[in-house]
Structures are given as C-alpha cells and as structure tokens.
Amino acid sequence: MRELILKMSMSIDGFVSDLNGANTWMFGADQEAKSWSVETLWNASLHIMGSRTFRSMAGWWPTATDMFAPPMNQIPKAVFSRQGQAILGDETLAARNQAQTIADAHSAKLQPGAESWMETYVASGDLAEEVARLKAGEGKPIIAHGGAGFARSLIAEGLVDQFVLLVCPVALGKGLSVFSELAAPIRLKLESSRAFPGGAVAQTYRPV
C-alpha cells in the first residue's frame, strides 16, 4: 500500500500561487532547499497531477536540464482528467512538439525519460476510487502536485496521508490556497521541520 503525499510550495501567508496562477516567486537560489526538493521528488514511485498542470509540465520537462528534470521525467506519472485518453492527444502532443522545437532552437535534446509523458496513466473515473486503486500498488509513496484545484479536491476527499509543505519567505497578500474550501478544520501533527539558509522552511504534517 502506497501513501499519498501532497507536496506544495507556498508563501508564508498560505498561497500556492498568485490569483493568475503564477508562482515564479517560489524559485529562489537556495541550493539546500532545491536539493531537498529533488530528494523528495525521487522518493516517489508515481507523480500525480491535474490536467492543467500536466499540460504545462509535459511541455517543459522533456527538454529541461535543471536538477528537477530527472525525477520529473523518469518517474511514472498519472493525470486526473475527465477528458480520458484525449488528454494525451493533440494538446499534449502539441506541447511536446513545442518543447522539441524549443530544444532544437537551442541545440538541446529530449532528456532521459521524456517519453514517459506520453505514457502517462489517465485517471478519468471517480477521484477517490482512482486514488484508492493507485494507492493499492506497492513501492514508494505517490507524490501529488498541483494545481490548486486538484489539491483542494484531494484534501476535501480526505485522500492525503502526508502534507509536505515548503514555506517560502515571501508574502503575497492574496492568491490561491489549497485550504480555502475546507468543510471543517483539519487537525495536523507536525512530523518534521527543516529550515534552509535562504529562509524557506520544509514542514511535514500528517492528519490526526
């Protein structure tokens, strides 16, 4: 049985992006925080995400060369989409082709594991049932990425076994929160906390 970890970066006032969905503020120069994030990503046997995040990532990671690219490309993925297999069709192929065009223009190339984006498992059924099916597999945990709406759905259904939150040293004032639509408070137990030189703090919580 695999646990589901929701990994999110957020501002100190609890937002995972601004109101337009932009989150460039979370990418700082703190190498220790980045190394921790990469190590966390490798501790997964499956990455899951919503359809909008999938399209964005499928157009970026296949040719990316930064330290996050290997785990994002090489670890299997699942996308939650009501479109069914169509999510792997024209739009994703177009994003993949765009990535290749950009790569060609910069003398880059598809990275190891890039083909996995077109081999993504598509979960189009009931959210809780699909997650239960994925959790039934053996191996390291499942790591869930955004966007905010997908994360809210996982939280609302009580499907998250562990919250891994990287709190960045920035306040946005307003934005999107994954906890903004709770039907009732969720009590959490702090399992670990680690501060990084650049001011970010990794907090790991488990529902009680």
N, CA and C of each residue as an Amber inpcrd file, in Angstrom:
protein
   624
   0.8460000  -1.1940000   0.0000000   0.0000000   0.0000000   0.0000000
   0.8800000   1.2410000   0.0000000   0.6290000   2.1500000  -0.9380000
   1.4060000   3.3790000  -1.0340000   0.6470000   4.5400000  -0.3930000
   1.3910000   5.4120000   0.2860000   0.7950000   6.6220000   0.8250000
   0.7650000   7.7090000  -0.2480000  -0.1480000   8.6530000  -0.0750000
  -0.2170000   9.7980000  -0.9710000   0.3020000  11.0350000  -0.2440000
   1.3440000  11.6270000  -0.7840000   1.9470000  12.8330000  -0.2340000
   1.5660000  14.0120000  -1.1150000   1.0210000  15.0570000  -0.5150000
   0.7780000  16.2980000  -1.2430000   1.9680000  17.2160000  -1.0060000
   2.7400000  17.4590000  -2.0590000   3.9200000  18.3280000  -1.9580000
   3.6020000  19.6620000  -2.6110000   3.6600000  20.7220000  -1.8180000
   3.3560000  22.0440000  -2.3380000   4.3400000  23.0600000  -1.7640000
   4.6730000  24.0620000  -2.5850000   5.3860000  25.2320000  -2.0920000
   4.3570000  26.3340000  -1.8810000   4.5110000  27.1120000  -0.8210000
   3.5420000  28.1640000  -0.5440000   4.2100000  29.3670000   0.1060000
   3.5300000  30.4850000   0.0390000   4.0130000  31.7010000   0.6850000
   3.7640000  31.6050000   2.1870000   4.3330000  32.5320000   2.9360000
   4.1430000  32.4810000   4.3900000   2.7060000  32.7930000   4.7760000
   1.9350000  33.4200000   3.8710000   0.5250000  33.6520000   4.1600000
  -0.3770000  32.5990000   3.5030000   0.2190000  31.4820000   3.0980000
  -0.5650000  30.3060000   2.7470000  -1.0460000  30.1770000   1.3210000
  -0.4630000  30.9440000   0.3860000  -0.8910000  30.8610000  -1.0070000
   0.1050000  30.0490000  -1.8390000  -0.4330000  29.2310000  -2.7520000
   0.4350000  28.4030000  -3.5990000   0.7020000  29.0580000  -4.9520000
  -0.0240000  30.1370000  -5.2480000   0.2240000  30.9260000  -6.4500000
  -0.4960000  32.2550000  -6.2880000  -0.2120000  33.2000000  -7.2020000
  -0.9970000  34.4290000  -7.1740000  -2.3470000  34.1630000  -7.8260000
  -3.1830000  35.1850000  -7.9420000  -4.5360000  34.9840000  -8.4520000
  -4.5640000  34.5530000  -9.9140000  -3.4680000  34.7760000 -10.6320000
  -3.3800000  34.3700000 -12.0300000  -2.7340000  32.9980000 -12.2040000
  -2.3800000  32.3650000 -11.0910000  -1.7660000  31.0510000 -11.1560000
  -0.2560000  31.0720000 -11.2880000   0.3510000  32.2720000 -11.2940000
   1.8050000  32.3780000 -11.4270000   2.4860000  32.0820000 -10.0920000
   3.6560000  31.4290000 -10.1540000   4.3620000  31.0780000  -8.9140000
   5.8750000  31.2060000  -9.0620000   6.3110000  32.1340000  -9.8990000
   7.7550000  32.3030000 -10.1040000   8.4710000  32.7120000  -8.8320000
   7.7320000  33.2590000  -7.8740000   8.3170000  33.6950000  -6.6040000
   8.8910000  32.5270000  -5.7970000   8.4840000  31.3000000  -6.0800000
   8.9470000  30.1790000  -5.2610000  10.2990000  29.6290000  -5.7030000
  10.8120000  30.0960000  -6.8400000  12.0590000  29.5510000  -7.3540000
  13.2220000  30.4540000  -6.9700000  13.7640000  30.2330000  -5.8070000
  14.8780000  31.0340000  -5.3190000  16.2190000  30.4120000  -5.6630000
  17.2550000  30.9320000  -5.0270000  18.6130000  30.4570000  -5.3100000
  19.1670000  29.5950000  -4.1840000  18.3080000  29.1510000  -3.2730000
  18.7390000  28.3650000  -2.1280000  18.9970000  26.9230000  -2.5650000
  20.2600000  26.5660000  -2.7290000  20.6110000  25.2390000  -3.2370000
  20.2330000  24.1250000  -2.2690000  20.2850000  24.4000000  -0.9630000
  19.9060000  23.3610000   0.0050000  18.4190000  23.0420000  -0.1060000
  17.6040000  24.0820000  -0.2610000  16.1640000  23.8710000  -0.4060000
  15.8680000  23.1290000  -1.7040000  16.5790000  23.4740000  -2.7830000
  16.3820000  22.7940000  -4.0560000  16.7970000  21.3300000  -3.9610000
  17.9290000  21.0680000  -3.2960000  18.3930000  19.6870000  -3.1440000
  17.3940000  18.8650000  -2.3400000  16.8250000  19.4790000  -1.3020000
  15.7970000  18.8000000  -0.5010000  14.5890000  18.4720000  -1.3740000
  14.1720000  19.4170000  -2.2160000  13.0180000  19.1910000  -3.0840000
  13.2820000  18.0570000  -4.0680000  14.4780000  18.0280000  -4.6480000
  14.8170000  16.9600000  -5.5870000  14.8250000  15.6100000  -4.8810000
  15.4110000  15.5660000  -3.7020000  15.4360000  14.3160000  -2.9300000
  14.0150000  13.8450000  -2.6230000  13.1350000  14.7950000  -2.3010000
  11.7430000  14.4530000  -2.0220000  11.0590000  13.8910000  -3.2600000
  11.3220000  14.5010000  -4.4250000  10.7240000  14.0240000  -5.6690000
  11.1690000  12.6040000  -6.0080000  12.4400000  12.2990000  -5.7510000
  12.9410000  10.9510000  -6.0190000  12.2960000   9.9190000  -5.0980000
  11.7600000  10.3600000  -3.9570000  11.1500000   9.4310000  -3.0080000
   9.7040000   9.1370000  -3.4090000   9.4940000   8.8940000  -4.6690000
   8.1560000   8.6060000  -5.1770000   8.2380000   7.4930000  -6.2090000
   7.1920000   6.7010000  -6.2540000   7.0830000   5.7060000  -7.3260000
   6.1010000   6.1630000  -8.3880000   5.3960000   7.2790000  -8.0970000
   4.4190000   7.8160000  -9.0370000   4.1930000   9.2870000  -8.7280000
   4.1390000  10.1260000  -9.7820000   3.7530000  11.5270000  -9.6510000
   2.3560000  11.6850000 -10.2310000   1.4540000  12.3370000  -9.4880000
   0.1030000  12.5680000  -9.9920000  -0.1890000  14.0560000 -10.0190000
  -1.0940000  14.4620000 -10.9060000  -1.3960000  15.8840000 -11.0740000
  -2.7090000  16.0540000 -11.8140000  -3.2290000  17.2890000 -11.7740000
  -4.4150000  17.6240000 -12.5440000  -4.0610000  17.8830000 -14.0010000
  -5.0770000  18.0380000 -14.8440000  -4.8510000  18.1300000 -16.2900000
  -4.1150000  19.4020000 -16.6950000  -4.4240000  20.5320000 -16.0600000
  -3.7590000  21.7820000 -16.4480000  -2.2780000  21.7290000 -16.1140000
  -1.9550000  21.2290000 -14.9270000  -0.5580000  21.0840000 -14.5390000
   0.1520000  20.0960000 -15.4530000  -0.5480000  19.0180000 -15.8160000
   0.0470000  18.0140000 -16.7030000   0.4450000  18.6260000 -18.0400000
  -0.4650000  19.3980000 -18.6370000  -0.1520000  20.0070000 -19.9310000
   1.0770000  20.9090000 -19.8310000   1.1180000  21.6920000 -18.7600000
   2.2510000  22.6000000 -18.5820000   3.5530000  21.8350000 -18.4080000
   3.5280000  20.8060000 -17.5660000   4.7390000  20.0420000 -17.3060000
   5.1780000  19.2300000 -18.5190000   4.2070000  18.6790000 -19.2580000
   4.5350000  17.8720000 -20.4330000   5.1910000  18.7040000 -21.5210000
   4.9580000  20.0120000 -21.4910000   5.5930000  20.8900000 -22.4620000
   6.9200000  21.4570000 -22.0040000   7.2770000  21.1850000 -20.7510000
   8.5060000  21.7640000 -20.1950000   9.5770000  20.7320000 -19.8670000
   9.2130000  19.7210000 -19.0730000  10.2260000  18.8200000 -18.5250000
  10.9540000  17.9500000 -19.5460000  10.3280000  17.5390000 -20.6630000
  11.0520000  16.6610000 -21.5910000  12.3810000  17.2110000 -22.0920000
  12.5370000  18.5390000 -22.1670000  13.8030000  19.1130000 -22.6390000
  14.5310000  19.8970000 -21.5650000  13.9720000  19.9370000 -20.3560000
  14.6070000  20.6940000 -19.2750000  15.8840000  19.9990000 -18.8220000
  16.8400000  20.7860000 -18.3560000  18.1330000  20.2250000 -17.9310000
  18.4730000  20.5780000 -16.4920000  17.5410000  21.1880000 -15.7570000
  17.8710000  21.5380000 -14.3770000  17.7820000  20.3080000 -13.4790000
  18.0640000  20.4900000 -12.2010000  18.1860000  19.3740000 -11.2730000
  16.8550000  18.6560000 -10.9980000  15.7320000  19.3130000 -11.2990000
  14.4280000  18.6960000 -11.0690000  14.0050000  17.7830000 -12.2270000
  14.6290000  17.9450000 -13.3810000  14.1880000  17.2320000 -14.5770000
  14.2850000  15.7050000 -14.4730000  15.3970000  15.1410000 -13.9750000
  15.4700000  13.6710000 -13.9430000  14.3250000  12.9890000 -13.1940000
  13.9990000  13.3930000 -11.9490000  12.8820000  12.7050000 -11.2990000
  11.5430000  12.9840000 -11.9660000  11.3560000  14.2030000 -12.4940000
  10.0880000  14.5110000 -13.1360000   9.9110000  13.7400000 -14.4410000
  10.9870000  13.4840000 -15.1460000  10.8930000  12.7420000 -16.4040000
  10.8980000  11.2320000 -16.1980000  11.7000000  10.7480000 -15.2700000
  11.9560000   9.3210000 -15.1930000  10.9740000   8.5350000 -14.3270000
  10.2930000   9.2140000 -13.4100000   9.3250000   8.5320000 -12.5540000
   7.9570000   8.5210000 -13.2550000   7.2360000   7.4050000 -13.2370000
   5.9340000   7.3370000 -13.9070000   4.9630000   8.3990000 -13.4070000
   4.0220000   8.7510000 -14.2780000   3.0420000   9.7830000 -13.9790000
   1.6120000   9.2710000 -14.1370000   0.6950000   9.9380000 -13.4510000
  -0.7350000   9.7460000 -13.6700000  -1.3770000  11.1230000 -13.7060000
  -2.2960000  11.3300000 -14.6450000  -3.0110000  12.5930000 -14.7390000
  -4.4950000  12.3270000 -14.5090000  -5.1240000  13.1950000 -13.7400000
  -6.5550000  13.0920000 -13.4610000  -7.2880000  14.0440000 -14.3970000
  -8.0700000  13.4760000 -15.3010000  -8.7380000  14.2850000 -16.3240000
 -10.0320000  13.6300000 -16.7580000 -11.0810000  14.4340000 -16.8560000
 -12.3630000  13.9220000 -17.3440000 -12.3450000  13.7310000 -18.8530000
 -11.3020000  14.2130000 -19.5120000 -11.1720000  14.0140000 -20.9580000
 -10.8190000  12.5850000 -21.3250000 -10.3750000  11.8050000 -20.3480000
  -9.9200000  10.4610000 -20.6430000  -8.6260000  10.5020000 -21.4490000
  -8.4710000   9.5250000 -22.3290000  -7.2320000   9.4100000 -23.1030000
  -6.9760000  10.6120000 -24.0050000  -7.9830000  11.4350000 -24.2310000
  -7.8050000  12.6130000 -25.0810000  -6.7730000  13.5720000 -24.5120000
  -6.5550000  13.5070000 -23.1930000  -5.5670000  14.3910000 -22.5720000
  -4.1710000  14.1160000 -23.1110000  -3.9480000  12.9060000 -23.6090000
  -2.6500000  12.5600000 -24.1810000  -2.6040000  12.8210000 -25.6790000
  -3.6770000  13.4110000 -26.2080000  -3.7910000  13.6240000 -27.6360000
  -3.2090000  14.9260000 -28.1200000  -3.9910000  15.6610000 -28.8690000
  -3.4870000  16.7960000 -29.6250000  -2.8070000  17.8590000 -28.7700000
  -3.4470000  18.2590000 -27.6380000  -2.8860000  19.3530000 -26.8580000
  -1.5490000  18.9660000 -26.2360000  -1.4840000  17.7640000 -25.6730000
  -0.2400000  17.3370000 -25.0440000   0.8310000  17.0860000 -26.0980000
   0.4260000  16.5110000 -27.2260000   1.3820000  16.2990000 -28.3040000
   1.9060000  17.6380000 -28.8130000   1.0160000  18.6310000 -28.8830000
   1.4430000  19.9620000 -29.3140000   2.4390000  20.5480000 -28.3290000
   2.1770000  20.3410000 -27.0250000   3.1090000  20.8370000 -26.0100000
   4.4460000  20.1280000 -26.1250000   4.3910000  18.8180000 -26.3780000
   5.6260000  18.0470000 -26.5510000   6.4000000  18.5310000 -27.7830000
   5.6680000  18.7660000 -28.8810000   6.3140000  19.2560000 -30.0960000
   6.9120000  20.6390000 -29.8960000   6.2030000  21.4630000 -29.1130000
   6.7300000  22.7960000 -28.8090000   8.0270000  22.6700000 -28.0290000
   8.0550000  21.7340000 -27.0740000   9.2730000  21.5090000 -26.2940000
  10.4170000  21.0870000 -27.2060000  10.1160000  20.2020000 -28.1620000
  11.1540000  19.7540000 -29.0840000  11.6170000  20.8900000 -29.9900000
  10.6910000  21.7460000 -30.4340000  11.0530000  22.8890000 -31.2740000
  11.9810000  23.8300000 -30.5320000  11.6260000  24.1030000 -29.2640000
  12.4770000  24.9580000 -28.4390000  13.8370000  24.3070000 -28.2340000
  13.8190000  22.9940000 -28.0100000  15.0720000  22.2640000 -27.8130000
  15.9540000  22.3630000 -29.0510000  15.3440000  22.1890000 -30.2380000
  16.1060000  22.2630000 -31.4770000  16.7220000  23.6370000 -31.6680000
  15.9510000  24.6740000 -31.3000000  16.4300000  26.0400000 -31.4820000
  17.6190000  26.3440000 -30.5840000  17.7160000  25.6370000 -29.4880000
  18.8060000  25.8750000 -28.5420000  19.7890000  24.7060000 -28.5040000
  19.7450000  23.8910000 -29.5440000  20.6320000  22.7240000 -29.6310000
  20.4870000  21.8140000 -28.4180000  19.2770000  21.7460000 -27.8870000
  19.0040000  20.8650000 -26.7530000  18.4610000  19.5380000 -27.2830000
  18.1010000  18.6590000 -26.3880000  17.5680000  17.3660000 -26.8020000
  16.6210000  16.8610000 -25.7360000  15.7990000  15.9030000 -26.1290000
  14.9100000  15.2870000 -25.1630000  15.7470000  14.5520000 -24.1190000
  15.3360000  14.6980000 -22.8680000  16.0840000  14.1280000 -21.7590000
  15.6580000  12.6860000 -21.4920000  16.5050000  11.9120000 -20.8040000
  16.1290000  10.5350000 -20.4590000  14.7970000  10.4960000 -19.7190000
  13.9220000   9.6390000 -20.1650000  12.6090000   9.5060000 -19.5420000
  11.5520000  10.4120000 -20.1370000  11.9190000  11.2610000 -21.0960000
  10.9620000  12.2110000 -21.6620000   9.7420000  11.5160000 -22.2450000
   9.9430000  10.3090000 -22.7750000   8.8260000   9.5870000 -23.3960000
   7.7440000   9.2090000 -22.3910000   8.0700000   9.2300000 -21.1070000
   7.1010000   8.8240000 -20.0790000   5.8800000   9.7300000 -20.0470000
   6.0150000  10.9830000 -20.5240000   4.8770000  11.8960000 -20.5070000
   3.7730000  11.4220000 -21.4480000   4.1440000  10.7680000 -22.5220000
   3.1300000  10.2520000 -23.4440000   2.6370000   8.8650000 -23.0200000
   3.2420000   8.3150000 -21.9790000   2.8480000   7.0040000 -21.4520000
   2.1230000   7.1380000 -20.1190000   1.7220000   8.3680000 -19.7970000
   1.0750000   8.6610000 -18.5260000  -0.2380000   7.8930000 -18.3640000
  -0.4770000   7.3640000 -17.1630000  -1.7570000   6.7290000 -16.8580000
  -2.8130000   7.8160000 -16.7120000  -3.9430000   7.6490000 -17.3750000
  -5.0260000   8.6290000 -17.3090000  -6.1120000   8.1170000 -16.3720000
  -6.3440000   8.8580000 -15.2950000  -7.3860000   8.5130000 -14.3300000
  -8.5980000   9.4000000 -14.6120000  -9.6610000   8.8230000 -15.1220000
 -10.8300000   9.6130000 -15.5020000 -12.0860000   9.2250000 -14.7350000
 -11.9490000   8.3110000 -13.7990000 -13.1000000   7.8880000 -13.0160000
 -13.2640000   8.7120000 -11.7480000 -14.0180000   8.1820000 -10.8130000
 -14.2220000   8.8420000  -9.5260000 -12.8820000   9.0620000  -8.8340000
 -12.6720000  10.2630000  -8.3120000 -11.3740000  10.6230000  -7.7330000
 -10.9550000   9.6640000  -6.6290000 -11.8350000   9.4380000  -5.6500000
 -11.4900000   8.5780000  -4.5200000 -11.1950000   7.1560000  -4.9700000
 -11.9790000   6.6580000  -5.9230000 -11.7680000   5.2910000  -6.4030000
 -10.4630000   5.1730000  -7.1750000 -10.1630000   6.1640000  -7.9790000
  -8.9120000   6.1350000  -8.7460000  -7.7090000   6.2070000  -7.8110000
  -7.7760000   7.0720000  -6.8020000  -6.6640000   7.1950000  -5.8580000
  -6.5000000   5.9000000  -5.0790000  -7.5990000   5.2930000  -4.6620000
  -7.5310000   4.0240000  -3.9340000  -6.8610000   2.9570000  -4.7850000
  -7.1630000   2.9480000  -6.0740000  -6.5650000   1.9740000  -6.9910000
  -5.0450000   2.1980000  -7.0870000  -4.6360000   3.4610000  -7.1650000
  -3.2110000   3.7710000  -7.2570000  -2.4930000   3.4800000  -5.9400000
  -3.1480000   3.7760000  -4.8270000  -2.5450000   3.5060000  -3.5210000
  -2.3350000   2.0130000  -3.2890000  -3.1390000   1.1960000  -3.9210000
  -3.0500000  -0.2520000  -3.7090000  -1.7580000  -0.8340000  -4.2650000
  -1.0440000  -0.0740000  -5.0830000   0.2190000  -0.5540000  -5.6230000
   1.3040000  -0.6020000  -4.5760000   2.3530000  -1.3200000  -4.8780000
   3.4820000  -1.4380000  -3.9700000   4.5540000  -0.4170000  -4.3450000
   5.4240000  -0.1150000  -3.3740000   6.5480000   0.7610000  -3.6700000
   6.5430000   2.0320000  -2.8470000   7.3540000   2.9650000  -3.2890000
   7.4950000   4.2320000  -2.5830000   6.2120000   5.0520000  -2.7280000
   6.0880000   6.1450000  -1.9650000   4.8310000   6.9070000  -1.9690000
   4.4640000   7.4910000  -3.3280000   3.2180000   7.9280000  -3.4110000
   2.7090000   8.7210000  -4.5250000   2.8650000  10.1810000  -4.1370000
   3.4230000  10.9900000  -5.0170000   3.5250000  12.4280000  -4.7510000
   2.5580000  13.1620000  -5.6650000   1.6920000  13.9610000  -5.0460000
   0.7220000  14.7630000  -5.7910000   1.2340000  16.1850000  -5.9390000
   1.1340000  16.6960000  -7.1690000   1.4600000  18.0880000  -7.4680000
   0.1460000  18.8330000  -7.7000000   0.2230000  20.1090000  -7.9810000
  -0.9680000  20.9140000  -8.1840000  -1.6550000  20.6070000  -9.5020000
  -2.4970000  21.5230000  -9.8900000  -2.7120000  22.8480000  -9.3420000
  -3.5530000  22.8740000  -8.1030000  -3.9130000  24.1370000  -7.7580000
  -4.6240000  24.3680000  -6.5110000  -5.9520000  23.6210000  -6.4690000
  -6.6870000  23.6070000  -7.5810000  -7.9840000  22.9390000  -7.6070000
  -7.8710000  21.4430000  -7.3830000  -6.8910000  20.8120000  -8.0140000
  -6.6810000  19.3780000  -7.8300000  -6.3030000  19.0740000  -6.3830000
  -5.4080000  19.8870000  -5.8110000  -5.0040000  19.6920000  -4.4160000
  -6.1990000  19.8450000  -3.4820000  -7.0490000  20.8380000  -3.7370000
  -8.2450000  21.0320000  -2.9030000  -9.1380000  19.8010000  -2.9450000
  -9.2730000  19.2000000  -4.1280000 -10.1220000  18.0200000  -4.2620000
  -9.5740000  16.8440000  -3.4650000  -8.2590000  16.6530000  -3.5190000
  -7.6450000  15.5740000  -2.7450000  -7.8610000  15.7850000  -1.2520000
  -7.7060000  17.0280000  -0.8140000  -7.8830000  17.3420000   0.6070000
  -9.3380000  17.1480000   1.0210000 -10.2630000  17.6310000   0.1950000
 -11.6860000  17.5380000   0.5200000 -12.1460000  16.0980000   0.6690000
 -11.5390000  15.1970000  -0.1140000 -11.9250000  13.7740000  -0.0640000
 -11.1670000  13.0130000   1.0280000 -10.2790000  13.6930000   1.7480000
  -9.5190000  13.0300000   2.8080000  -8.5300000  12.0130000   2.2810000
  -7.9560000  12.2810000   1.1040000  -7.0880000  11.3090000   0.4460000
  -5.6060000  11.5220000   0.7300000  -5.2630000  12.6290000   1.3650000
  -3.8530000  12.9510000   1.6070000  -3.3780000  12.3170000   2.9100000
  -2.3260000  11.5170000   2.8240000  -1.7670000  10.8620000   4.0090000
  -0.6850000  11.7100000   4.6660000  -0.0690000  12.5830000   3.8870000
   1.0080000  13.4000000   4.4200000   1.1020000  14.6960000   3.6000000
   1.2710000  15.8090000   4.3010000   1.4610000  17.1040000   3.6570000
   2.9270000  17.4860000   3.7780000   3.5870000  17.7030000   2.6450000
   4.9710000  18.1610000   2.6350000   4.9530000  19.5640000   2.0390000
   5.1390000  20.5560000   2.8880000   4.9570000  21.9480000   2.5080000
   6.2650000  22.7100000   2.6440000   6.6850000  23.3390000   1.5530000
   7.8600000  24.1980000   1.5900000   7.3620000  25.6350000   1.6730000
   7.5180000  26.2230000   2.8470000   7.0410000  27.5920000   3.0870000
   8.1500000  28.5670000   2.7050000   7.8810000  29.3700000   1.6730000
   8.8900000  30.2910000   1.1410000   8.8100000  31.6450000   1.8400000
   9.9360000  32.3400000   1.9860000   9.9600000  33.6200000   2.7090000
   9.4490000  34.7820000   1.8620000   8.1770000  34.6950000   1.4920000
   7.5410000  35.7630000   0.7210000   6.0680000  35.8080000   1.1110000
   5.5070000  37.0120000   1.1900000   4.0750000  37.1920000   1.4500000
   3.4270000  37.7580000   0.1930000   2.3250000  37.1450000  -0.2450000
   1.6560000  37.5820000  -1.4590000   0.4720000  38.5090000  -1.1990000
  -0.1210000  38.4250000  -0.0280000  -1.2720000  39.2690000   0.2700000
  -2.5800000  38.6700000  -0.2130000  -2.5820000  38.1160000  -1.4030000
  -3.7480000  37.4190000  -1.9390000  -3.2760000  36.4280000  -2.9910000
  -4.0810000  35.4080000  -3.2030000  -3.6920000  34.3650000  -4.1460000
  -4.5770000  33.1510000  -3.9920000  -4.0880000  31.9960000  -4.4460000
  -4.8370000  30.7430000  -4.3900000  -4.3160000  29.8780000  -3.2550000
  -5.2260000  29.3400000  -2.4680000  -4.8710000  28.4740000  -1.3440000
  -5.4790000  27.0970000  -1.5430000  -4.7520000  26.0770000  -1.1520000
  -5.2960000  24.7190000  -1.2580000  -6.2110000  24.3900000  -0.0830000
  -6.2330000  25.2550000   0.9310000  -7.0650000  25.0060000   2.1200000
  -8.2550000  25.9620000   2.2040000  -8.5700000  26.6430000   1.1280000
  -9.5790000  27.7070000   1.1800000 -11.0170000  27.1960000   1.1790000
 -11.2360000  25.9300000   0.8700000 -12.6060000  25.4260000   0.7570000
 -12.8660000  24.2550000   1.6940000 -12.2220000  24.2470000   2.8510000
 -12.4220000  23.1640000   3.8090000 -13.8360000  23.1830000   4.3630000
 -14.4640000  22.0240000   4.4200000 -15.7930000  21.9260000   5.0270000
 -15.7000000  22.0160000   6.5420000 -14.5550000  21.6100000   7.0910000
 -14.3050000  21.6530000   8.5370000 -12.7970000  21.6960000   8.7410000
 -12.3510000  22.1950000   9.8950000 -10.9040000  22.2380000  10.1430000
 -10.2740000  20.8440000  10.0930000  -9.0400000  20.7800000   9.6270000
  -8.2730000  19.5400000   9.6240000  -7.1600000  19.6690000  10.6480000
  -7.1410000  18.7680000  11.5960000  -6.0780000  18.7760000  12.5910000
  -4.8760000  18.0100000  12.0530000  -3.6870000  18.6030000  12.2010000
  -2.4720000  18.0130000  11.6610000  -1.4130000  17.8780000  12.7530000
  -0.6070000  16.8310000  12.6460000   0.5110000  16.6250000  13.5500000
   1.8080000  16.9280000  12.8010000   2.6370000  17.8050000  13.3640000
   3.9200000  18.1300000  12.7500000   4.8850000  16.9690000  12.9570000
   5.3920000  16.4160000  11.8520000   6.3230000  15.2930000  11.9420000
   7.7670000  15.7310000  11.8220000   8.0250000  16.7800000  11.0540000
   9.3940000  17.2650000  10.9070000   9.3750000  18.6960000  10.4130000
  10.4620000  19.4000000  10.7000000  10.6080000  20.7780000  10.2500000
  12.0820000  21.0240000   9.9810000  12.3620000  21.6450000   8.8250000
  13.7490000  21.9090000   8.4710000  13.8620000  23.2820000   7.8250000
  14.7010000  24.1340000   8.4010000  14.9150000  25.4710000   7.8630000
  16.1360000  25.4720000   6.9490000  16.0540000  26.2460000   5.8700000
  17.1400000  26.3390000   4.9010000  17.7790000  27.7290000   4.9540000
  19.0410000  27.8400000   4.5110000  19.7640000  29.1110000   4.6170000
  19.0600000  30.2940000   3.9630000  18.3100000  30.0480000   2.8770000
  17.6380000  31.1400000   2.1820000  16.3510000  31.6020000   2.8290000
  15.9360000  30.9610000   3.9140000  14.7430000  31.3880000   4.6280000
  13.5360000  30.4970000   4.4590000  13.5570000  29.5600000   3.5140000
  12.4380000  28.6310000   3.3550000  12.4640000  27.5900000   4.4710000
  11.2810000  27.0660000   4.7980000  11.1610000  26.0420000   5.8390000
  10.3060000  24.8930000   5.3050000  10.8490000  23.6850000   5.3630000
  10.0970000  22.4900000   4.9500000   9.3500000  21.9420000   6.1620000
   8.0360000  21.8250000   6.0500000   7.2050000  21.3200000   7.1370000
   6.4820000  20.0680000   6.6530000   6.5710000  19.0130000   7.4310000
   5.8880000  17.7710000   7.1030000   4.8130000  17.4930000   8.1570000
   3.5730000  17.3580000   7.7020000   2.4450000  17.1350000   8.6090000
   1.6970000  15.8690000   8.2140000   1.0460000  15.2710000   9.2000000
   0.1960000  14.1130000   8.9610000  -1.1560000  14.3560000   9.6450000
  -2.2710000  14.0910000   8.9620000  -3.5910000  14.2500000   9.6030000
  -3.7090000  13.3600000  10.8370000  -4.3810000  13.8640000  11.8550000
  -4.5740000  13.0950000  13.0900000  -6.0470000  12.7180000  13.2510000
